[in-house]
Amino acid sequence: MTPRDRNPHASLVWLGDSDRAIILNAEGELIVARLGPDGYHEQGGTKVTEFTWAHPAFAGNRVFARTDKELVCVSLEEGAP
């Protein structure tokens, strides 16, 4: 979830009662992954912003991520832009 030889910062939020989590890493990638006793299994992801150490905010089906210069809003609905 974080590239080797980089700052290993990432913010993680569990999705309900499941083994899935949404992760925003320092590289600005928003990742959905399964986490369990057998390890980390990335299910998908996309770059949503540039370098950030800020924890994302969640409201309904949206994620808000920010850098020092911008704030982005990403829909978690399938097929949404």
C-alpha distance (Angstrom), angle and dihedral (degrees) to the residues before:
residue distance angle dihedral
M1 . . .
T2 3.80 . .
P3 3.82 124.0 .
R4 3.81 118.8 -111.1
D5 3.80 116.8 -99.7
R6 3.81 91.0 22.6
N7 3.77 134.3 100.0
P8 3.82 104.3 -72.1
H9 3.82 95.3 -143.0
A10 3.82 118.1 139.8
S11 3.83 135.6 155.1
L12 3.79 116.6 -139.6
V13 3.82 131.2 -163.9
W14 3.82 122.3 -176.3
L15 3.82 117.9 -129.3
G16 3.79 106.1 -128.8
D17 3.80 117.2 -71.5
S18 3.79 94.6 -25.6
D19 3.79 134.5 101.0
R20 3.82 90.2 -111.4
A21 3.78 126.3 105.0
I22 3.80 137.8 -176.2
I23 3.79 111.8 -132.0
L24 3.81 129.4 -168.2
N25 3.80 110.0 -166.3
A26 3.79 128.7 -161.4
E27 3.82 90.1 -100.4
G28 3.84 89.4 64.6
E29 3.80 95.8 -107.4
L30 3.81 118.1 143.8
I31 3.82 107.9 -150.0
V32 3.81 134.1 -175.8
A33 3.80 111.7 -153.2
R34 3.79 142.2 164.7
L35 3.81 114.3 -125.9
G36 3.77 122.0 -165.5
P37 3.79 147.0 130.2
D38 3.80 89.4 -69.0
G39 3.82 92.6 55.1
Y40 3.79 143.3 -107.4
H41 3.82 119.5 -25.8
E42 3.79 116.2 -176.3
Q43 3.80 112.7 -146.7
G44 3.77 99.5 -178.1
G45 3.73 145.7 -41.4
T46 3.77 148.6 173.6
K47 3.79 138.1 -155.2
V48 3.82 107.3 -104.8
T49 3.81 102.9 169.3
E50 3.79 144.1 -6.0
F51 3.83 126.9 -87.7
T52 3.82 112.4 -30.8
W53 3.77 140.1 166.4
A54 3.81 93.1 -177.0
H55 3.80 118.6 114.4
P56 3.82 111.1 -119.2
A57 3.80 121.7 -114.8
F58 3.81 122.3 -133.4
A59 3.81 127.6 -151.5
G60 3.79 120.5 169.6
N61 3.79 106.4 -50.0
R62 3.81 95.9 -17.9
V63 3.80 135.3 92.8
F64 3.80 121.8 -153.9
A65 3.81 117.4 -156.9
R66 3.78 128.4 177.9
T67 3.76 142.9 -168.4
D68 3.79 127.0 -170.6
K69 3.82 88.0 -84.5
E70 3.82 109.3 32.3
L71 3.80 146.6 28.1
V72 3.81 119.5 -147.0
C73 3.79 131.7 -169.1
V74 3.81 119.5 -151.3
S75 3.80 124.8 -170.1
L76 3.80 116.3 -136.2
E77 3.80 92.8 -157.5
E78 3.80 115.4 113.0
G79 3.78 111.9 -102.3
A80 3.81 93.9 10.3
P81 3.82 118.8 131.4
